[in-house]
Amino acid sequence: MYRYIDDKEFISKMRSVCGEIMQDLCHILKEDYDIGAVFYLVGSGAKNLILQNEQNPVDLDYNLEIMRCEDYERCRDIKEAIRKAFNKALRNNDWSDCQDSRSSLTTEKRYFKSGNSTGFSMDVAITTRDNKDKYYRLIHKKTGIIVYDEYMWEEAHSSKKLKQKVDYIKRNGKWILVREQYCDIKNRYLRQNDHNHPSFICYLEAVNNVYSMKNNW
């Protein structure tokens, strides 16, 4: 069953280690590929909602937002440059190379030599915004034959209304209710052996549930 990780020292150390690698990645991208990028923590790691299922490893999700590059339409070249730069940053920190998935770059599981023995990894999504502030993720559609793979910018789900609800909930001091709902929802789907509800969908459901009860606060 899922439970919140309450080891603040472990969480801080994990964020510090991963953050240093992301900083290194941005530096390498600028120096080696003339690509300007910034990174920020997203998902449960950014919302103080890090859950662990029994003794299983946890992960931190990052967005690498491309701010400047020669040609945004050269999606394959952008993805390859970032993958190579990320591997260089990982090796600089004695990590193994990343794995390239459809929508992110995923690292190996790591363990600290002392203290909390929970394993952790990083998932890095490549993103950008247009001049209308629409948000896109770089997608790699694999075909099984590399030369036929497709790379494209796919518009991401807008989170503007979600942020407004979250801000309202926090202003009213009810964030603890979201934490309770989020954990309950994750465990409900786990008991049902339902793997079709990723963490973001569970988070969205938790926020909507709490927000819908605002008249009873």
C-alpha positions as semicolon CSV with decimal commas, in nm:
position;residue;x (nm);y (nm);z (nm)
1;M;0,000;0,000;0,000
2;Y;0,108;0,357;-0,061
3;R;0,225;0,580;0,221
4;Y;0,390;0,919;0,234
5;I;0,766;0,935;0,278
6;D;0,819;1,144;0,590
7;D;1,200;1,130;0,588
8;K;1,268;1,496;0,506
9;E;1,645;1,446;0,510
10;F;1,619;1,175;0,244
11;I;1,388;1,386;0,026
12;S;1,617;1,687;0,055
13;K;1,924;1,481;-0,031
14;M;1,749;1,317;-0,327
15;R;1,636;1,654;-0,465
16;S;1,986;1,797;-0,419
17;V;2,159;1,515;-0,605
18;C;1,911;1,516;-0,892
19;G;1,907;1,895;-0,910
20;E;2,286;1,906;-0,951
21;I;2,264;1,664;-1,243
22;M;1,991;1,875;-1,407
23;Q;2,205;2,188;-1,367
24;D;2,493;2,003;-1,530
25;L;2,262;1,897;-1,815
26;C;2,160;2,258;-1,886
27;H;2,524;2,369;-1,885
28;I;2,628;2,093;-2,128
29;L;2,336;2,172;-2,360
30;K;2,445;2,535;-2,377
31;E;2,816;2,465;-2,423
32;D;2,800;2,163;-2,656
33;Y;2,479;2,218;-2,853
34;D;2,393;2,590;-2,817
35;I;2,054;2,497;-2,668
36;G;1,918;2,716;-2,391
37;A;1,705;2,534;-2,135
38;V;1,577;2,557;-1,779
39;F;1,453;2,279;-1,554
40;Y;1,201;2,252;-1,277
41;L;1,064;1,979;-1,056
42;V;0,707;1,869;-1,133
43;G;0,473;1,595;-1,019
44;S;0,460;1,461;-0,666
45;G;0,813;1,578;-0,587
46;A;0,715;1,939;-0,645
47;K;0,387;1,914;-0,455
48;N;0,514;1,742;-0,140
49;L;0,316;1,432;-0,237
50;I;0,589;1,169;-0,265
51;L;0,435;0,828;-0,202
52;Q;0,607;0,492;-0,171
53;N;0,446;0,156;-0,238
54;E;0,589;-0,072;0,032
55;Q;0,968;-0,079;-0,025
56;N;0,956;0,005;-0,395
57;P;1,175;0,284;-0,538
58;V;1,039;0,634;-0,599
59;D;1,108;0,880;-0,879
60;L;1,139;1,254;-0,931
61;D;0,982;1,409;-1,240
62;Y;1,148;1,706;-1,408
63;N;1,052;1,924;-1,702
64;L;1,342;2,042;-1,917
65;E;1,197;2,346;-2,092
66;I;1,370;2,451;-2,414
67;M;1,401;2,830;-2,423
68;R;1,629;2,867;-2,724
69;C;1,749;2,645;-3,007
70;E;1,838;2,680;-3,373
71;D;1,527;2,509;-3,514
72;Y;1,236;2,385;-3,300
73;E;1,109;2,173;-3,590
74;R;1,416;1,948;-3,587
75;C;1,265;1,732;-3,314
76;R;1,483;1,426;-3,369
77;D;1,801;1,636;-3,346
78;I;1,678;1,810;-3,030
79;K;1,594;1,480;-2,860
80;E;1,928;1,327;-2,957
81;A;2,123;1,630;-2,838
82;I;1,945;1,624;-2,502
83;R;1,986;1,249;-2,465
84;K;2,361;1,273;-2,529
85;A;2,397;1,576;-2,299
86;F;2,201;1,400;-2,026
87;N;2,419;1,091;-2,054
88;K;2,728;1,311;-2,025
89;A;2,587;1,478;-1,713
90;L;2,497;1,140;-1,566
91;R;2,844;0,997;-1,630
92;N;2,998;1,307;-1,470
93;N;2,813;1,203;-1,155
94;D;2,893;0,828;-1,185
95;W;2,544;0,733;-1,307
96;S;2,468;0,500;-1,598
97;D;2,318;0,622;-1,927
98;C;1,948;0,704;-1,945
99;Q;1,672;0,515;-2,125
100;D;1,475;0,690;-2,399
101;S;1,098;0,638;-2,367
102;R;0,806;0,788;-2,556
103;S;0,780;1,107;-2,355
104;S;1,079;1,119;-2,122
105;L;1,435;1,019;-2,046
106;T;1,458;0,782;-1,750
107;T;1,758;0,709;-1,532
108;E;1,863;0,397;-1,347
109;K;1,760;0,340;-0,985
110;R;2,006;0,478;-0,731
111;Y;2,056;0,416;-0,359
112;F;2,236;0,624;-0,099
113;K;2,521;0,442;0,077
114;S;2,401;0,554;0,419
115;G;2,071;0,655;0,575
116;N;1,741;0,581;0,403
117;S;1,780;0,282;0,168
118;T;1,489;0,377;-0,062
119;G;1,581;0,360;-0,429
120;F;1,514;0,659;-0,652
121;S;1,537;0,762;-1,016
122;M;1,466;1,058;-1,243
123;D;1,222;1,107;-1,533
124;V;1,294;1,407;-1,756
125;A;1,032;1,534;-2,000
126;I;1,140;1,774;-2,277
127;T;0,901;2,067;-2,309
128;T;0,855;2,408;-2,468
129;R;0,596;2,687;-2,497
130;D;0,474;2,890;-2,793
131;N;0,410;3,264;-2,804
132;K;0,057;3,203;-2,675
133;D;0,198;3,023;-2,370
134;K;0,069;2,686;-2,490
135;Y;0,271;2,401;-2,348
136;Y;0,416;2,113;-2,556
137;R;0,604;1,790;-2,483
138;L;0,854;1,631;-2,720
139;I;0,725;1,286;-2,810
140;H;0,924;0,998;-2,958
141;K;0,699;0,749;-3,135
142;K;0,893;0,426;-3,168
143;T;0,824;0,188;-3,456
144;G;1,080;-0,082;-3,383
145;I;1,296;0,044;-3,669
146;I;1,495;0,351;-3,564
147;V;1,500;0,523;-3,904
148;Y;1,118;0,516;-3,914
149;D;1,068;0,653;-3,563
150;E;0,874;0,980;-3,539
151;Y;0,954;1,283;-3,322
152;M;0,705;1,564;-3,266
153;W;0,582;1,834;-3,030
154;E;0,251;1,730;-2,876
155;E;0,033;1,987;-2,698
156;A;0,002;1,901;-2,331
157;H;-0,310;1,916;-2,120
158;S;-0,370;2,267;-1,991
159;S;-0,333;2,293;-1,614
160;K;-0,449;2,655;-1,579
161;K;-0,786;2,570;-1,423
162;L;-0,623;2,307;-1,204
163;K;-0,378;2,564;-1,069
164;Q;-0,664;2,801;-0,986
165;K;-0,834;2,526;-0,784
166;V;-0,509;2,436;-0,607
167;D;-0,445;2,801;-0,517
168;Y;-0,799;2,832;-0,380
169;I;-0,760;2,516;-0,170
170;K;-0,426;2,631;-0,028
171;R;-0,555;2,979;0,051
172;N;-0,827;2,818;0,259
173;G;-0,585;2,592;0,445
174;K;-0,729;2,268;0,306
175;W;-0,422;2,121;0,133
176;I;-0,413;1,838;0,389
177;L;-0,741;1,715;0,240
178;V;-0,575;1,686;-0,102
179;R;-0,291;1,484;0,051
180;E;-0,541;1,248;0,214
181;Q;-0,747;1,213;-0,103
182;Y;-0,440;1,156;-0,322
183;C;-0,310;0,872;-0,104
184;D;-0,656;0,715;-0,077
185;I;-0,708;0,729;-0,454
186;K;-0,368;0,578;-0,530
187;N;-0,437;0,292;-0,288
188;R;-0,787;0,237;-0,425
189;Y;-0,654;0,184;-0,777
190;L;-0,374;-0,034;-0,638
191;R;-0,625;-0,261;-0,464
192;Q;-0,823;-0,283;-0,788
193;N;-0,505;-0,372;-0,977
194;D;-0,585;-0,075;-1,200
195;H;-0,272;0,054;-1,375
196;N;-0,452;0,287;-1,615
197;H;-0,456;0,585;-1,381
198;P;-0,114;0,756;-1,370
199;S;-0,020;0,978;-1,078
200;F;-0,125;1,300;-1,250
201;I;-0,477;1,167;-1,306
202;C;-0,497;1,062;-0,940
203;Y;-0,378;1,409;-0,838
204;L;-0,636;1,572;-1,065
205;E;-0,909;1,356;-0,913
206;A;-0,795;1,444;-0,560
207;V;-0,797;1,818;-0,629
208;N;-1,139;1,803;-0,795
209;N;-1,282;1,599;-0,506
210;V;-1,164;1,849;-0,246
211;Y;-1,264;2,151;-0,450
212;S;-1,615;2,011;-0,502
213;M;-1,659;2,001;-0,122
214;K;-1,568;2,368;-0,072
215;N;-1,922;2,464;0,031
216;N;-1,891;2,226;0,328
217;W;-1,561;2,365;0,459
